[in-house]
């Protein structure tokens, strides 16, 4: 972020306790500003939120502004009483999603071609990334083995989505064969393929690194759980997670 650019304060003064958070302005109009913001402990969960503002304040910020926001909880709702603009970034720029934040909605065609799978739209999702020709047993093959175990106790309304890291070679037909080999039930566990540009955006959201080197793909491991409201609630950054612990978490989410 760049150094302090401006300090913007509403013309009116509101009494009471205020709280500070950082965020990016997504929309500013009339008497409201929409922020993608960090959380405030015991006050505000991280995510996207609309805040009441003085119209003069709304006119002084624009989409993409990175702000330190001064917030106050009022009877009418959460109000922003001041912004400190600290930088700017292009609207829509992909950034890694943290626990408690909303994971951007997206849809993917399934292997069957007539079914759409998505995140934040139809139940809890276990989202992960692999490729069918991965040569390292402790990486994608082990991940697939553990997902097959989780699949055995997957509650209704929960699905596993595995996105290929190798769209050049993993066609939907190749992924279908790989899924059959690993025992994937297409009603519970589906494989998806994105072209390179949208794949890179999704990888950024998920915190996955991918580097093509000759005939090999170097990548980290990330398995995420996203609840039906679209919130990221669990992350594993390796293959050390236990399938019974993940299954227990999914059962808890199914009964909430």
C-alpha positions, 0 to 999 in steps of 0.5 A: 500500500502507498503512504497516506493520501487523504483523511476523509471525515463525515460532516456530522458527528456521531457519539459512541464507541468507534471501531477501525478496520481496513478494506477496499471500496467496492461501491460508493453512492448516495448514503452507502459505501460497500467495502470488502473489509477485514474483521473487528473482533466481537463486532464485525466479521470479515467479508463484504458489507454495506455501511451507512455514510454521510453523502459528502463522505460517499462522494469522496471515495471511489471503487478501488480505494484502499481505506482505513475505515472508522465504524460505529454501530448505530440503531440504523446499522453500522455507519462509517464515520471516516475513511483514511485513504491509503492506496488504490487497486484495480476493482476486481483484482484477485486477492487470496481469501482469508478465513472468515471472508467471503469466497467469490462466487463461481460456477464450473461445468461438471464432467456430465456437461449439463450440471453446474457446480459452484461455490457459495451457491448450493451447500458446503464445498470442499475445494482443492486442486490437483492434476492427473499426471502428478508424479509425486505420491505425497502430493496429488495421489495422496490428496485423491486417496484422502478425498475418497475417504472423506467422500464415504461420509459426505453429508447431503448437500456437501460436494467435493470439487477438484480443479485441475492444475493442468488444463492443457492436458487434463481434458474433461474426458481425462478427468472423468477417467481419473475420477473413476480410477480414484473411486469418485462418485460424481454425485459427491465429488466432481472434477473441473477444468478452467482455461488458464486465465480464469484458473489463475484468478481462482488460484489466487483466491485460494492461495495456490501457487502454480509454476510450469517448468518444462513438462512439470508443474510445481505447486503447493497444496491447498484444500478449502472448505466453504460454507453455503453462505460462501464463507471460507471456514477451513484451510489445509496447506498440506496433506497432513490433515486427517480425513476423520477430522474433516468429515466431522467438520463437514457433519457439523456444517451440515447440521448448523 
